[in-house]
Amino acid sequence: MSYSVRVFPSREALAQSYAAILIKDLDRIEPDHYYTIALSGGSTPEFLFHYLSENYAERISWEKLLVFWGDERCVPPEDKESNFRMAYENLLQNVPIPDANVFRIRGEDDPGAEARQYSELVTSMVPFYNGIPQFDLMLLGLGDDGHIASIFPDRPDLFSTGQLYDVAVKPDNRQKRITATGRLINNSSKIYYIVTGKSKASIVSEIIEGKSGSGLYPASRVMPASGHIVWMLDTAAASLLRSEQLNK
């Protein structure tokens, strides 16, 4: 497993770089093949999605994408808490991606049943590697507590379970979530962390530099066996990193 740290002077520069990566990856896709991506929720992905729709709606081969989610809140799709709603309003409704290429987690359904159903859906749609589905790209944010997707520090078992998606509960408000598990996340071909803002600087430095106690953070357990982790940070989020870690 390898990783790189890329630091950008602004969120806009970060989004431009991400767009260039996506364009390059999609250009490599053969006709009648697809590129599978799992989206993240959160404020930084919201900015990224909006930026892409505003500036790259006609410049990215959206029809080559199959869009999935890494996690979802157990709410209806029209709820302001919905990860699907955020992605739809900021990106999907504004770019020429076919509705048939978008596979949302049904947060309004019974959580356990939907976790199983979505696992079956991903299994049927995503090519396999190591005997389980492999997303071409897993997009991750980073919580202040080191959580990724909806795997929080109190659920390390979600990295050892044999399930692909499972039910989690956000510790502070007890909101139920459906989340990809470590088994699926760590099988991704590429993982991109998108992290911005001064409030994330401390947790970013702890995890990237492997400081004492950082192993308790779910983000520290993201170690794709076959892939590569890329940390895409703005200068604020990277402000506490040692110089030798930057643009590694």
N, C-alpha and C positions, 0 to 999 in steps of 0.2 A: 504494500500500500504506500502510495506517495501523495504528497499534497503540495500546493503552492499557495502563496499569499499575494494577492494583488491589491494594491492600494490606489484609490482614485481621489482626485481633488474635490469631487462633488458627486452627488447622487446622479446627476445627469451624465457625467463621464462614465460612471459605473454602468448605467443603463445602456449607453452607447456601446460599450465594450461587450455587454451581454448580448445585445442585438447582433453584433458582428459575429459572435460565437455561434448564435442560433442560425444565422444566415449560412455560415460556412458548413455547419453540421447538416443542415437541410439540403444544401447543394450536393452533398455526397449521397443522398438517398436515391436509390434507383427508382425508376418508374414503377408504380403499383406497389411500392413499399412505403412504410410509415415510420415516423420517429415518435417514440413514446415518451411522454413527459409527465411527471407528477408535480403538481403545483402546491405551493405553500400559501397559508394565510398570513396576516400580519400587515403592519403599516409600511414596511419597506417593500415587500412584494406589491402592495397596492400602488405605490409610486412607480415601481418598475412596470407594472401592467399598463398603467395610464400612459406612461412615457412611450411604451412600445406602440400603443394604439394611436397616439397622437403623431408619431414620427415614422412609424414603420408599417403602417397598415397595408401599403402596397409594395413593400420592399422585402417582405418575408413570405416564404412559400407556406402559408398557413394550412393549405389543404393537405400537406404532408404530415401534419401533426395529429397524433391521437392524445387527447388531453384527459388526464386522471388527476386525482388529488391524494396528497400524502395524509391529510386528515380533514375532518369536518366536525363542526359543533352539531349536537343533536337538536337542531332547530329546523323549521321549514325553510325552503330555498329563498323565500321573500323576506326572511328575518334579517335585520341589520347585522346579526352576529354570524351569518352564514358565510363561510369561505367561498362557496359557489357564487353567492350573490356578489361578493366583492370582485371576484375574477370576471364575472359576467358583465357587471356594470362598467368596469374599468378597462376591460380588454375584449372579451369574447364577442360581445354584441357590436363591437366597433371594427372588427377585422373579418376578412372573408374566410372564416373557418366553418365548414359544414356542421350543422347541428349533430349529425350522425357521428362526428369525430369527437364529441364531448361526452364524457362519462362521469357524471357527478355521483357523489355519495349521497344517498337519500337520508338526510339527517332527520327527517320527519317520521321515519319508520322506526320500528323496534330496534334498539341499538345492536343487540346481540345477533338478531336475524340479519340486519343489514351488513354487519361486519362479515358474516359468513357469505352473504350474497355478493358483496363487493369483492371479496377474495376470489369467489368463483368467476366473477366477471373479468377480473384482472388475469386470472389463470387462463381464461379462454381467449383473451385478446392480446396479451403481451408475450413476445418470444421468450423462450426459456434459456437459462444459463445455470449451470450447477443444479439442474433439476427443479428450479423454481423460476417464476417470471423475473425478467430483468428489464427495468426501465432504462432507456437510453440516457435519461437525465432526471435526477431527483433534485428538486429545488427546495432548499431548506432555509428557514429563518432561524433565529436564535433567541430564546427567551432570557430574561434577566436571571432566571434561576438555572440556566443551562439546559432547558428542555428543548427538544426538537420534535417537529410534528406535534402530536399530543402525548409524547412520552415524557412524563414528569419524573423528577428525582425519586419519588416514592414508589416508582414502578420499574425497577431494574429487570423484573421478570419479563418485561415486554421485549427484551433483547434475547431472551433464551427460549421463548415460546415457539412452537412449531407453526403457529398461525401466521397468516400474511397480514390480516387486519384484525384488530381487537378493540374492545371497549375500554376506555380510560375515563378517569374523573379528574377534572382540574381541582387541585387541592384547596384553593382559596374560596371558590364559590360553589364547588360540588357539581359543576356543569358536566354532563356526560359528553364524551367525544368518541368518535370513531377514528382510529389511527393506524397507519401502517406500522408494522412492528420492525424491530431491528433486523429480523431475518430478511425482510423484503428490502428495507433501506440499504442494508449492507451488501445486497446483491446487485445494486444499481451499477451501471457501467460508469457513470460520472455523477458526482454529487457537487452541487454548487451551493455554498453558503452565501446568502446575500444579507449583509449586516451593515447598518449605518447608525450614526449617532453616538454622542459622547457617553450616553447612559450604558452602552454596550461595551465600552472600552475595557473595563475591568474583567468581565467574564470572557471576552475575546482573548485577552492576554493570558488569563489563567489556563484556558483550554489549549491554545496554540503552543504555549511555552511549557505545558505539562506541569504546572505548579502543584505543590502539595495539596492534596484533597480534590484536585480537579477530576480525578477518576470517578468521583461520585456524580458528576454531571452527565446526563444522557448524551450530550454532544461529544463527550470524550470517548464514547463507545461506538461512534460511527467510524468504522474501519472497513471499507469495501474491499473484499478480497481480490476482486478482479479489476477494480476501477481506480479512480483518482478523485481526490477532494480538492476543490478550488475554493479558497476563501476570497470573496470579493467584498472589500471594505472601503468605506470612505475614510478620509483622514481622521475624522473624529473617532470612529470606532477603532482605528489602528493606533491611536495616539499613545497607548501604553506599551506597545510592542517594542522589543529591542530592535535595533537597526538591522541586525543580521537576519531577522525574520521577514523583513519587508521585501516584497516582490521576489520572493524565493522561487 
